[in-house]
Amino acid sequence: MMRRNRFILTLSALAASAALVACGEEPPPVVTAPPPPPKPTAPPPPPVTPIADLMAKYDIDQRVNLPEDQAPKTDVERIAVLKFYDAFARGNAEGLKEMLSSADQAELTRIVDSGAFKSSTESITRIDVRCGNQDSDRCALAVFHVGEDFEPQLWTYSAGSTSTEFDSVASPPDIMNKLSGDDHIAAWYAIVKAELAKADEPDVVLEIPQKDFTKIETASSEGGGDGAPTGPVGPSSPGGAPGKRAPGAPIKAPKPPGFGQQ
C-alpha cells in the first residue's frame, strides 16, 4: 500500500510540472560552472627590420656586409653591429671609441697615436660580418679584407636602447687558417680554450731517472750479514770501503809529517 502511495505522489508531481509548463511558466534554469579563463600566451617577438633597410636608414657604409640569416634577432642589436663596423670602414676612431670597453679604448688610443689605425682602415675593401651566441655571449665575428690580406676579429657585445659596448676576444696566432666547420664563432672559442689549456702546461717536463736497487739489496742480504761493506772499493783501501781497511789486510806504517815527503 505504501509503494502505491509513492507512485501516486510521483504522478501528481509530474502532473503539476506539466500544468506549469502548459500555463507558460518555464522550469528553473540549470546552473553550470563557468569555463576556465584562457591561458595567457607569450606575445610574438617584435618584427625585425631588414638589414638593407637599416643600412639605408642609418647610412651604413656599403663595404659592411651583414647577411640577413647571420644578423641578430632584434633591431637594437642589428643597429649596434652595423654602426660598429661602419666606424671601422670609415676610419671613425671617435665614434668607435664610444662603443668599446675601457680596455679596448686604451688599445685604440695607442694604435691611433701610432698611425696604425689610419693606415689599416684606409685599406679596407670589405667587412664580412656574422653574428651568433656562444657560452651566453652575444658575438660578432668580422673578416676584414685589407688589400689582399684577411684580418679576422671576434667581439662580444651588449646592446641596449641607451648604451652599447663591444669587447674584443683574444686572437690566437694564425687563427684564420684554423677556423673550420659551419660555426666559426664556436670554432674560435674552442681554439682559445685549447690555447689557454696549453699555456697552463709546464714548459719542460722533468724526467727523473729511476734506479732499481733490488739487486743491490739482494746481494747485501746474501753476504752473510757480517757487516762487511758491499759498496765500491775505495782507492785507499783495496778490498774495502773508502777509508777502511779490508779484514785481514796488514796495517801500513804511518807516513811522516809533511806534504812533500813520501
Solvent accessible surface area in square Angstrom, and as a share of the most:
residue,aa,sasa,rsa
1,M,172,0.77
2,M,135,0.60
3,R,208,0.76
4,R,146,0.53
5,N,65,0.34
6,R,157,0.57
7,F,126,0.52
8,I,75,0.38
9,L,124,0.62
10,T,77,0.44
11,L,87,0.43
12,S,62,0.40
13,A,60,0.47
14,L,114,0.57
15,A,64,0.49
16,A,55,0.43
17,S,61,0.39
18,A,63,0.49
19,A,53,0.41
20,L,94,0.47
21,V,90,0.52
22,A,88,0.68
23,C,104,0.62
24,G,62,0.59
25,E,100,0.45
26,E,158,0.71
27,P,95,0.60
28,P,118,0.74
29,P,118,0.74
30,V,134,0.77
31,V,140,0.80
32,T,108,0.63
33,A,93,0.72
34,P,115,0.72
35,P,115,0.72
36,P,115,0.73
37,P,116,0.73
38,P,126,0.79
39,K,179,0.76
40,P,134,0.84
41,T,121,0.70
42,A,92,0.71
43,P,115,0.73
44,P,114,0.72
45,P,114,0.72
46,P,101,0.64
47,P,128,0.81
48,V,58,0.33
49,T,42,0.24
50,P,65,0.41
51,I,10,0.05
52,A,73,0.57
53,D,77,0.40
54,L,5,0.02
55,M,22,0.10
56,A,83,0.64
57,K,148,0.63
58,Y,73,0.28
59,D,103,0.53
60,I,7,0.04
61,D,21,0.11
62,Q,149,0.66
63,R,78,0.28
64,V,4,0.02
65,N,47,0.24
66,L,7,0.04
67,P,52,0.32
68,E,85,0.38
69,D,112,0.58
70,Q,59,0.26
71,A,5,0.04
72,P,10,0.06
73,K,153,0.65
74,T,54,0.31
75,D,43,0.22
76,V,64,0.37
77,E,20,0.09
78,R,8,0.03
79,I,35,0.18
80,A,7,0.06
81,V,1,0.00
82,L,1,0.01
83,K,86,0.36
84,F,0,0.00
85,Y,0,0.00
86,D,19,0.10
87,A,4,0.03
88,F,19,0.08
89,A,3,0.03
90,R,120,0.44
91,G,30,0.29
92,N,69,0.35
93,A,21,0.16
94,E,129,0.58
95,G,19,0.19
96,L,2,0.01
97,K,72,0.31
98,E,141,0.63
99,M,29,0.13
100,L,9,0.05
101,S,12,0.08
102,S,93,0.60
103,A,75,0.58
104,D,19,0.10
105,Q,55,0.25
106,A,67,0.52
107,E,81,0.36
108,L,11,0.05
109,T,57,0.33
110,R,141,0.52
111,I,46,0.24
112,V,61,0.35
113,D,114,0.59
114,S,77,0.50
115,G,34,0.33
116,A,48,0.37
117,F,12,0.05
118,K,131,0.56
119,S,68,0.44
120,S,54,0.35
121,T,9,0.05
122,E,118,0.53
123,S,50,0.32
124,I,10,0.05
125,T,82,0.48
126,R,106,0.39
127,I,0,0.00
128,D,41,0.21
129,V,4,0.02
130,R,82,0.30
131,C,17,0.10
132,G,29,0.28
133,N,116,0.60
134,Q,41,0.18
135,D,77,0.40
136,S,117,0.75
137,D,50,0.26
138,R,103,0.38
139,C,0,0.00
140,A,0,0.00
141,L,4,0.02
142,A,0,0.00
143,V,25,0.14
144,F,9,0.04
145,H,38,0.17
146,V,34,0.20
147,G,51,0.49
148,E,169,0.76
149,D,90,0.47
150,F,108,0.45
151,E,90,0.40
152,P,16,0.10
153,Q,63,0.28
154,L,2,0.01
155,W,18,0.06
156,T,28,0.16
157,Y,18,0.07
158,S,67,0.43
159,A,17,0.13
160,G,35,0.33
161,S,110,0.71
162,T,134,0.78
163,S,79,0.51
164,T,36,0.21
165,E,84,0.38
166,F,0,0.00
167,D,63,0.33
168,S,51,0.33
169,V,31,0.18
170,A,67,0.52
171,S,66,0.43
172,P,13,0.08
173,P,107,0.67
174,D,89,0.46
175,I,9,0.05
176,M,73,0.33
177,N,122,0.62
178,K,86,0.37
179,L,23,0.11
180,S,78,0.50
181,G,60,0.58
182,D,144,0.75
183,D,79,0.41
184,H,50,0.22
185,I,8,0.04
186,A,32,0.25
187,A,20,0.15
188,W,0,0.00
189,Y,27,0.10
190,A,58,0.45
191,I,27,0.13
192,V,23,0.13
193,K,115,0.49
194,A,61,0.47
195,E,56,0.25
196,L,111,0.55
197,A,60,0.47
198,K,126,0.53
199,A,81,0.63
200,D,125,0.65
201,E,107,0.48
202,P,97,0.61
203,D,148,0.77
204,V,106,0.61
205,V,115,0.66
206,L,150,0.75
207,E,155,0.70
208,I,134,0.68
209,P,123,0.77
210,Q,161,0.72
211,K,139,0.59
212,D,99,0.51
213,F,109,0.45
214,T,86,0.50
215,K,163,0.69
216,I,93,0.47
217,E,117,0.52
218,T,62,0.36
219,A,62,0.48
220,S,53,0.34
221,S,85,0.55
222,E,135,0.60
223,G,50,0.48
224,G,68,0.66
225,G,70,0.68
226,D,113,0.58
227,G,74,0.71
228,A,49,0.38
229,P,71,0.45
230,T,93,0.54
231,G,45,0.44
232,P,120,0.76
233,V,87,0.50
234,G,6,0.06
235,P,140,0.88
236,S,84,0.55
237,S,9,0.06
238,P,105,0.66
239,G,59,0.57
240,G,7,0.06
241,A,20,0.15
242,P,89,0.56
243,G,70,0.67
244,K,133,0.56
245,R,134,0.49
246,A,16,0.12
247,P,118,0.74
248,G,82,0.78
249,A,34,0.26
250,P,115,0.72
251,I,142,0.72
252,K,174,0.74
253,A,86,0.67
254,P,127,0.80
255,K,162,0.69
256,P,67,0.42
257,P,121,0.76
258,G,53,0.51
259,F,217,0.90
260,G,73,0.70
261,Q,107,0.48
262,Q,180,0.80
